Amino acid sequence: MRPNSRICDTCEKEIIDDLCRLVILSDLDHNPRVLFFHFNSNCWNFENFVQKYSNFDVIKYAFDADEKIHNDPKLLNQLRSDLMLWL
């Protein structure tokens, strides 16, 4: 495993894709918890997520993108306009 690697909360495998989902939660004691999920796979299921983390508050929902995505304006614009990105 690489330093600063992202591990998928569902399948528990390292995420080596260029893009992944990132969720920051807060527990009842307001302790933060950061979760990563594969972006293009069955690892992200909103209904399962809500059931599994029903006692947590969602602080932030975001996407973690590789540096090459940040440096490509066409790809960034495509991602921003892609409705499936937000589901």
N, C-alpha and C positions, 0 to 999 in steps of 0.2 A: 504494500500500500504506500502511496506517495504521501509526503507531508502535506498537510492542509487538504487532504482528500475529502470528497463529499460522499457520504454513505446514504443510500436510499433507505428511508424508514420502513418501507414495505418489504422489499426483497433482501435488504441488508447487504447489497453488493455495492461496490464502488461505482460512482457515476463518472464515466469518462466521456460522456456526450458533451457537446458544446453548450447545451442549454439544459437547465433543470429547474424545477419548481422549488421555491424556498418559502417556508412558513415559520413565522416566529410566534410562539404561543406564550401565555402567561398562566401559571398554575394558581391555585387558591391563595398561596402565600406570595404571589406576584413575582415568582422566580421565572426568568425567561428560559425558553427551550427552543432551539433551532432545529427544524426538520428539513430534510432534502428528499425530493422524489424525482425519479426518472421522468422526463418530460413526455417523450413519445413511447409510452408503454402502458401496460395495464396496472402499473404501480400506483397511479393516481386515480382514485375513485372518491369523488366528493362525498357520497353517501356513507361510505365506509370510514372516511376521515372524520366526519361529524359524529358518528357513533363512537369511534375509538377515543376521540378527544373531547367528549361532551362536557367534561369538567374544566376545560381550559378556555381561555379567551384568546381569540386570534388578534395579535398585535399588528402583524404585517404579513401580506401575501405578495410575493415578488418572484422574479426570475433571476437566476444566476447565469450569466452568459460568459462564454470564453472571450478572451481578448480579441480574437479575430472577428467575432460578431460585432463588437464595439467599434472596430475600425472599418466596417463595411456599411456605408450609409444606405445602400440599396437594401441590404439584408435587414438593417434596423427598421427601415420604413415598412418593409414587408411584415416583420414581426409585430410592429405597432398596429397595423391595420388588420391583422389576422384574428378573426373572432374566436377561433379555436384556442388561441393562446390564453384567453381569459377564462375558459371553461374548465 
